[in-house]
Amino acid sequence: MTAEQLFYAVCAVTAVIMFIYYIRRKKRIISAFFGVFSGFAALLLVNYFGFYIDTELPLNLFNICGSMILGIPFVALIIIVNIL
């Protein structure tokens, strides 16, 4: 299993976990909005300050959609894959 396949597998599992998490919350809309906002903010921070940890994430469609759907775990996984 390559690093890319492992990345997609972990993203799929994380997406299912996040979906279940948002469904079980009382305030689904607010929780989902907070997840979207925090994921996008994390992506922007890593894009802007990524040179300090020696990785930079481009703002492309895949990264933006992934960070908005999966949140901070997606951004963390991208950083780990870039370091590997």
C-alpha positions as CSV (number, residue, x, y, z in Angstrom):
1,M,0.0,0.0,0.0
2,T,1.5,3.3,-1.0
3,A,1.4,6.5,1.0
4,E,-1.2,8.0,-1.4
5,Q,-3.5,5.0,-1.1
6,L,-3.2,5.1,2.7
7,F,-4.0,8.8,2.6
8,Y,-7.2,8.3,0.6
9,A,-8.2,5.4,2.9
10,V,-7.7,7.5,6.0
11,C,-9.6,10.4,4.5
12,A,-12.5,8.1,3.7
13,V,-12.7,6.8,7.2
14,T,-12.4,10.3,8.6
15,A,-15.2,11.5,6.4
16,V,-17.5,8.7,7.7
17,I,-16.5,9.6,11.3
18,M,-17.2,13.3,10.7
19,F,-20.6,12.6,9.1
20,I,-21.6,10.4,12.1
21,Y,-20.3,13.0,14.5
22,Y,-22.4,15.8,12.9
23,I,-25.5,13.7,12.7
24,R,-25.4,12.9,16.4
25,R,-25.0,16.5,17.5
26,K,-27.9,18.5,18.8
27,K,-26.9,21.6,16.9
28,R,-26.0,20.0,13.6
29,I,-25.8,23.2,11.6
30,I,-23.6,25.1,14.1
31,S,-21.3,22.1,14.5
32,A,-20.9,21.6,10.8
33,F,-20.2,25.3,10.3
34,F,-17.6,25.3,13.0
35,G,-16.0,22.2,11.4
36,V,-15.9,23.9,8.0
37,F,-14.6,27.1,9.3
38,S,-11.9,25.5,11.5
39,G,-10.7,23.3,8.7
40,F,-10.5,26.1,6.2
41,A,-8.7,28.3,8.8
42,A,-6.2,25.6,9.5
43,L,-5.5,25.2,5.7
44,L,-5.0,29.0,5.4
45,L,-2.7,29.0,8.4
46,V,-0.6,26.2,7.1
47,N,-0.5,27.8,3.7
48,Y,0.7,31.1,5.1
49,F,3.0,29.8,7.9
50,G,4.0,26.4,6.4
51,F,7.5,27.4,5.7
52,Y,8.2,27.3,9.5
53,I,7.5,23.6,9.5
54,D,9.1,23.1,6.1
55,T,5.8,22.3,4.3
56,E,3.5,24.4,2.2
57,L,0.0,23.4,1.1
58,P,-1.3,24.9,-2.1
59,L,-4.8,26.3,-2.1
60,N,-6.3,24.1,-4.8
61,L,-9.8,22.7,-5.1
62,F,-8.9,19.3,-3.6
63,N,-7.3,20.9,-0.5
64,I,-10.1,23.4,0.0
65,C,-12.9,20.9,-0.3
66,G,-11.1,18.3,1.8
67,S,-10.4,20.8,4.6
68,M,-14.0,22.1,4.5
69,I,-15.5,18.6,4.7
70,L,-13.1,16.9,7.0
71,G,-11.8,19.8,8.9
72,I,-8.5,19.9,10.8
73,P,-7.8,16.1,10.6
74,F,-7.6,16.5,6.8
75,V,-5.1,19.3,7.1
76,A,-3.0,17.3,9.6
77,L,-3.0,14.3,7.3
78,I,-1.9,16.3,4.3
79,I,1.0,17.7,6.4
80,I,2.0,14.2,7.5
81,V,1.9,12.9,3.9
82,N,4.0,15.9,2.7
83,I,6.6,15.1,5.4
84,L,6.8,11.5,4.4
